[in-house]
Amino acid sequence: MGIVVNQKRWDWVEGETVAQLLVRVKYTYPLVAVKIDGRLVPKAEYEKQTIPDNSIVEVVHLMSGG
C-alpha cells in the first residue's frame, strides 16, 4: 500500500485528506495545485478530499510575478 507524491513513494494513510497530506509531506507554499490520478482537486475540497490507495499525486507550486 502506498501513494506517489511528485515521483516519491509515501505510505498510504487511510482517510487522509489532501490538506493533511500537504502538511505531512511539508508543502507549505500558500499557492499549490493538486492532482490525484490526473484529476485537478479544487482548493475548496482539500479539507474533505481523501487520497485513495495507489494514487499518483502531483503537487505544483504556483508562482506569480511579471
C-alpha positions in Angstrom: 0.0 0.0 0.0 1.3 3.4 -0.9 0.9 6.6 -2.9 3.3 8.5 -5.1 3.7 12.3 -4.5 5.7 14.1 -7.1 7.5 10.8 -8.1 8.4 9.9 -4.5 6.7 7.0 -2.8 4.9 7.6 0.6 3.0 5.3 2.9 -0.8 5.5 2.3 -2.8 6.7 5.3 -6.4 5.6 5.3 -8.8 8.6 5.3 -6.0 11.2 4.8 -7.2 14.3 3.1 -5.3 16.4 0.6 -4.8 19.1 3.3 -3.4 16.5 5.7 -1.1 15.1 3.1 0.3 18.6 2.3 1.2 19.0 5.9 2.7 15.5 6.2 5.0 16.0 3.1 5.8 19.5 4.2 4.4 21.6 1.3 4.0 24.9 3.0 3.7 27.2 -0.1 0.3 29.1 0.0 -0.3 28.6 -3.7 -0.3 25.0 -4.9 -2.4 23.0 -7.3 -3.0 19.3 -6.6 -3.9 16.5 -9.0 -4.9 13.0 -7.9 -4.5 10.5 -10.7 -4.7 13.3 -13.3 -7.8 15.0 -11.8 -7.4 18.5 -10.5 -8.7 18.9 -6.9 -10.3 22.3 -6.3 -8.7 24.0 -3.3 -12.1 24.2 -1.6 -12.1 20.3 -1.4 -8.6 20.0 0.1 -10.1 19.5 3.6 -12.5 16.8 2.6 -11.0 15.0 -0.4 -9.3 11.8 0.7 -6.5 10.1 -1.2 -7.2 6.6 -2.4 -4.5 3.9 -2.0 -2.2 3.5 -5.0 -2.8 7.1 -6.2 -0.4 9.3 -8.1 -0.5 12.8 -6.6 1.0 15.8 -8.3 1.6 19.0 -6.3 2.6 22.0 -8.3 3.8 25.2 -6.7 2.2 28.2 -8.3 4.3 31.4 -8.7 3.2 34.9 -9.5 5.3 37.7 -11.0 5.7 39.6 -14.0 
